[in-house]
């Protein structure tokens, strides 16, 4: 069998760049988006379970018109 060569540098030797400081407007936008996601998740969790429904996320919102491999576009 062949021999295995070990590279001189490992991933631990590679410097990791410092994360960029986002401007306040970007930080605010990210915080608002996270708050909206939490609100949507809470609203979905509070809804009663649908009996006999297709399951999954709302296709009107997420554009997923596939059910068991069959695409339905209406």
TORPA-4810 file (N, C-alpha, C, O; in nm, 3 decimals):
<nodes>
NODE_1_0.084_-0.117_0.000_0.000_0.000_0.000_0.089_0.124_0.000_0.208_0.116_0.032_X
NODE_2_0.032_0.239_-0.037_0.108_0.364_-0.042_0.122_0.428_0.095_0.052_0.392_0.190_X
NODE_3_0.211_0.522_0.103_0.228_0.593_0.229_0.143_0.718_0.228_0.115_0.775_0.123_X
NODE_4_0.102_0.758_0.346_0.018_0.877_0.359_0.107_0.995_0.395_0.186_0.987_0.489_X
NODE_5_0.094_1.104_0.322_0.172_1.223_0.353_0.090_1.317_0.438_-0.031_1.331_0.419_X
NODE_6_0.155_1.380_0.531_0.089_1.475_0.620_0.129_1.615_0.576_0.248_1.644_0.563_X
NODE_7_0.032_1.702_0.553_0.067_1.839_0.512_0.141_1.912_0.623_0.125_1.883_0.741_X
NODE_8_0.223_2.009_0.581_0.302_2.086_0.678_0.214_2.171_0.767_0.238_2.183_0.887_X
NODE_9_0.112_2.230_0.709_0.022_2.318_0.786_-0.106_2.244_0.818_-0.157_2.167_0.736_X
NODE_10_-0.157_2.265_0.936_-0.286_2.208_0.973_-0.389_2.320_0.976_-0.354_2.438_0.966_X
NODE_11_-0.513_2.284_0.991_-0.619_2.384_0.997_-0.602_2.473_1.120_-0.641_2.590_1.118_X
NODE_12_-0.544_2.418_1.225_-0.523_2.497_1.347_-0.417_2.605_1.326_-0.417_2.706_1.396_X
NODE_13_-0.326_2.583_1.230_-0.220_2.681_1.203_-0.268_2.798_1.118_-0.205_2.903_1.115_X
NODE_14_-0.380_2.779_1.049_-0.432_2.881_0.960_-0.502_2.990_1.043_-0.590_2.960_1.123_X
NODE_15_-0.461_3.116_1.024_-0.526_3.223_1.102_-0.671_3.242_1.058_-0.703_3.233_0.940_X
NODE_16_-0.755_3.269_1.154_-0.897_3.294_1.128_-0.918_3.445_1.129_-0.883_3.512_1.226_X
NODE_17_-0.976_3.500_1.020_-0.997_3.645_1.019_-1.099_3.687_1.124_-1.193_3.613_1.154_X
NODE_18_-1.079_3.804_1.179_-1.172_3.857_1.279_-1.305_3.890_1.211_-1.306_3.938_1.098_X
NODE_19_-1.417_3.866_1.280_-1.546_3.899_1.219_-1.558_4.050_1.197_-1.508_4.130_1.276_X
NODE_20_-1.625_4.085_1.087_-1.642_4.227_1.056_-1.745_4.289_1.149_-1.843_4.225_1.186_X
NODE_21_-1.722_4.412_1.187_-1.816_4.487_1.270_-1.923_4.542_1.177_-1.894_4.618_1.084_X
NODE_22_-2.048_4.502_1.203_-2.159_4.547_1.120_-2.200_4.688_1.162_-2.194_4.722_1.280_X
NODE_23_-2.242_4.768_1.066_-2.294_4.901_1.101_-2.423_4.888_1.182_-2.490_4.785_1.175_X
NODE_24_-2.456_4.990_1.259_-2.577_4.984_1.342_-2.704_4.953_1.264_-2.791_4.881_1.313_X
NODE_25_-2.716_5.005_1.142_-2.836_4.979_1.062_-2.848_4.830_1.029_-2.957_4.774_1.031_X
NODE_26_-2.735_4.765_0.998_-2.736_4.622_0.967_-2.768_4.540_1.091_-2.843_4.442_1.083_X
NODE_27_-2.713_4.579_1.204_-2.742_4.510_1.330_-2.891_4.521_1.364_-2.952_4.423_1.408_X
NODE_28_-2.948_4.639_1.343_-3.090_4.661_1.371_-3.177_4.577_1.277_-3.276_4.519_1.320_X
NODE_29_-3.138_4.571_1.149_-3.214_4.492_1.052_-3.210_4.344_1.087_-3.312_4.276_1.078_X
NODE_30_-3.095_4.294_1.128_-3.085_4.153_1.168_-3.169_4.125_1.292_-3.233_4.020_1.301_X
NODE_31_-3.169_4.216_1.387_-3.249_4.198_1.508_-3.398_4.199_1.475_-3.474_4.119_1.531_X
NODE_32_-3.441_4.288_1.385_-3.581_4.293_1.345_-3.623_4.166_1.271_-3.732_4.115_1.293_X
NODE_33_-3.536_4.115_1.185_-3.567_3.992_1.113_-3.579_3.874_1.209_-3.668_3.790_1.193_X
NODE_34_-3.491_3.867_1.307_-3.498_3.760_1.407_-3.627_3.768_1.488_-3.688_3.666_1.518_X
NODE_35_-3.668_3.891_1.523_-3.793_3.909_1.598_-3.913_3.864_1.514_-4.005_3.801_1.566_X
NODE_36_-3.911_3.896_1.382_-4.020_3.853_1.294_-4.024_3.701_1.283_-4.132_3.641_1.285_X
NODE_37_-3.906_3.638_1.272_-3.902_3.491_1.264_-3.959_3.428_1.391_-4.035_3.332_1.383_X
NODE_38_-3.922_3.482_1.506_-3.975_3.430_1.632_-4.125_3.446_1.641_-4.195_3.356_1.687_X
NODE_39_-4.177_3.561_1.596_-4.320_3.586_1.600_-4.394_3.489_1.508_-4.497_3.434_1.547_X
NODE_40_-4.343_3.467_1.389_-4.406_3.374_1.294_-4.404_3.233_1.351_-4.505_3.163_1.344_X
NODE_41_-4.290_3.191_1.407_-4.281_3.057_1.467_-4.380_3.040_1.582_-4.441_2.935_1.596_X
NODE_42_-4.396_3.145_1.664_-4.489_3.138_1.777_-4.633_3.129_1.727_-4.713_3.054_1.783_X
NODE_43_-4.666_3.204_1.622_-4.802_3.199_1.565_-4.831_3.062_1.506_-4.942_3.010_1.522_X
NODE_44_-4.735_3.004_1.437_-4.755_2.871_1.377_-4.771_2.767_1.486_-4.855_2.678_1.474_X
NODE_45_-4.693_2.776_1.593_-4.701_2.679_1.702_-4.834_2.691_1.776_-4.883_2.592_1.830_X
NODE_46_-4.894_2.810_1.778_-5.019_2.831_1.851_-5.142_2.784_1.773_-5.249_2.766_1.830_X
NODE_47_-5.126_2.763_1.643_-5.240_2.720_1.561_-5.278_2.576_1.595_-5.193_2.495_1.630_X
NODE_48_-5.407_2.546_1.585_-5.448_2.406_1.605_-5.399_2.320_1.489_-5.379_2.369_1.377_X
NODE_49_-5.380_2.192_1.516_-5.334_2.101_1.412_-5.442_2.086_1.306_-5.561_2.075_1.338_X
NODE_50_-5.402_2.084_1.181_-5.497_2.071_1.071_-5.526_1.923_1.050_-5.434_1.841_1.041_X
NODE_51_-5.652_1.889_1.042_-5.693_1.750_1.021_-5.703_1.722_0.872_-5.778_1.788_0.800_X
NODE_52_-5.628_1.623_0.827_-5.633_1.585_0.687_-5.564_1.683_0.594_-5.584_1.676_0.473_X
NODE_53_-5.484_1.772_0.646_-5.415_1.870_0.563_-5.292_1.812_0.496_-5.257_1.696_0.518_X
NODE_54_-5.228_1.892_0.416_-5.113_1.845_0.341_-4.989_1.839_0.426_-4.893_1.771_0.389_X
NODE_55_-4.987_1.908_0.540_-4.868_1.908_0.625_-4.762_2.001_0.570_-4.767_2.043_0.455_X
NODE_56_-4.667_2.033_0.653_-4.558_2.119_0.609_-4.593_2.266_0.616_-4.696_2.305_0.672_X
NODE_57_-4.505_2.347_0.559_-4.523_2.491_0.561_-4.623_2.536_0.456_-4.653_2.463_0.362_X
NODE_58_-4.675_2.656_0.473_-4.775_2.713_0.384_-4.717_2.732_0.244_-4.622_2.809_0.229_X
NODE_59_-4.772_2.665_0.141_-4.715_2.678_0.007_-4.733_2.817_-0.052_-4.655_2.858_-0.138_X
NODE_60_-4.835_2.892_-0.008_-4.852_3.029_-0.058_-4.733_3.115_-0.020_-4.692_3.203_-0.095_X
NODE_61_-4.679_3.090_0.097_-4.569_3.171_0.144_-4.435_3.120_0.094_-4.348_3.199_0.057_X
NODE_62_-4.417_2.989_0.093_-4.285_2.933_0.064_-4.273_2.878_-0.078_-4.165_2.834_-0.116_X
NODE_63_-4.380_2.879_-0.156_-4.372_2.839_-0.296_-4.346_2.691_-0.315_-4.292_2.652_-0.419_X
NODE_64_-4.383_2.607_-0.219_-4.360_2.463_-0.230_-4.491_2.396_-0.267_-4.576_2.371_-0.182_X
NODE_65_-4.507_2.367_-0.394_-4.633_2.310_-0.441_-4.620_2.161_-0.465_-4.699_2.105_-0.542_X
NODE_66_-4.524_2.095_-0.404_-4.502_1.954_-0.428_-4.559_1.873_-0.312_-4.531_1.902_-0.195_X
NODE_67_-4.637_1.771_-0.344_-4.693_1.680_-0.245_-4.663_1.539_-0.292_-4.711_1.497_-0.397_X
NODE_68_-4.586_1.465_-0.215_-4.548_1.327_-0.249_-4.490_1.316_-0.389_-4.520_1.223_-0.463_X
NODE_69_-4.406_1.413_-0.424_-4.338_1.408_-0.553_-4.419_1.461_-0.669_-4.367_1.465_-0.781_X
NODE_70_-4.543_1.500_-0.648_-4.627_1.551_-0.756_-4.640_1.703_-0.738_-4.676_1.751_-0.630_X
NODE_71_-4.609_1.776_-0.843_-4.615_1.920_-0.837_-4.754_1.967_-0.877_-4.806_1.926_-0.981_X
NODE_72_-4.812_2.052_-0.796_-4.944_2.108_-0.824_-4.932_2.260_-0.829_-4.895_2.322_-0.730_X
NODE_73_-4.962_2.318_-0.941_-4.955_2.463_-0.956_-5.092_2.512_-0.999_-5.141_2.477_-1.106_X
NODE_74_-5.153_2.593_-0.914_-5.286_2.641_-0.946_-5.298_2.787_-0.916_-5.404_2.846_-0.937_X
</nodes>
